[in-house]
C-alpha cells in the first residue's frame, strides 16, 4: 500500500474542494435488532451545531454526497458508548474525503448493557463490526458509494478490542479470569463483574439467539486499523493480527481504566508490526468527544480528564492525524 502524490491528492480532494462533514442516519438489522448508525460523509454547505445529548456535533445535515466511491472508515465505541461518542474524529475524516460509519453497539451502549455480562460478549463485539460491514456494503444507497478495497476501522477501549478481533485477534476468557484473579491494579476487571454496572434504560434489551449461525455473506476486509486505549487483557497470546493490515495503537499516559502494562503489551504481542505511541497527559476517556458542561456531573468519569489536558484540542488534532494516516495507508 505505497502512497503516491497522485493518490494522496485524489483521496484528499474533498478538502481541496472545500467540503465539510455531512451527517445522515442509517440502520441495519442484526439478530432482529435495528442497529443505529451515524454516517458522516464529504458534503458541500455550511456546518451547523447539532445538539445531541452530551455532545454538540458540527455537520451539514443531510447534505448531498458526491456520487463516486469513497474510502470507508468504521468507528466502534467503548463500553456504554454511542455512535456519536467520537464525532470530532468522524467529522475530520469526512471533511478529508472519507465516508465514516459509526454504530451504537447493541447490548453495550449508554442505554443497554445487557450483553456485557454475557459469556459471548467477546465473540459478539467483533461480530457486530462484521455485520455493519456486510450490511453497508450491500445497502442500495451506501453500497455504491463505498470502495470496499479501502476500508479502515477505529475502535476505542472495548471497541479497540473488537476491531483487533475483526482482523485476527482471538479472545481467551479463561486467561482473563486468571488475570483478574491474580492482579489487583487493573480497573478494567470490575467491568466484567455481572453484578455491577449493567444498566437497563430501555424496554427492549438486546437479545441474542441461543445458537449462532455463520453469516452467508462474507464481510468486506478491513485494510487498516487504529486502536485507541484498547482493551487487550482478553486477547489470546496464540492469536495473530493480520500482518498485512497496518495497525496504529494510541494509548493514554494516565489510563485509569486499561493500564498499558496489561493491555497494550498483549496487543503488541499479537501484532508486532503495529505502530504505537503514548498520548502524553491523556486519560482513558480523553479519546471521547468533549462533553457539554451541563452533562459533566451526570457522566462523571467519562467527562473528566487529567489535570491540564485539553480534550477539545486533542480531539481536533487526533482527527487530523488519523485522516492523514488513513490517506497514507488506504492506497490502491
Buried (B, 14 or more C-beta within 10 A) or exposed (E): BEEEEEBBEBBBBBBEEEBBBBBBEBEBEBBEBEBBBBBBBBBBBEBEEBEBEBBBBBBBEEBEBBEEBBBBBBBBBBBBBBBBBBBBBBBBBBBBBBBBBBBBBBBBBBBBBBBBBBEEBBBBBBBBBBBBBBBBBEBEEBEEBBBBEBBBBBBBBBBBBBBBBBBBBBBBBEBBEEBBEEEEEBEBBEBBEEEEBBEEEEEEBBEBEEEEEEEEEEBBBBBBBBBBBBBBBBBBEEBBBBEEBBBBBBBBBBBBBBBBEBBBEBBBBBBEEBEBEBBEBBBBBBBBBBBBEEEEEEBEEBBBBBEEBEBEEBBBBBBBBBBBBBBBBBBE
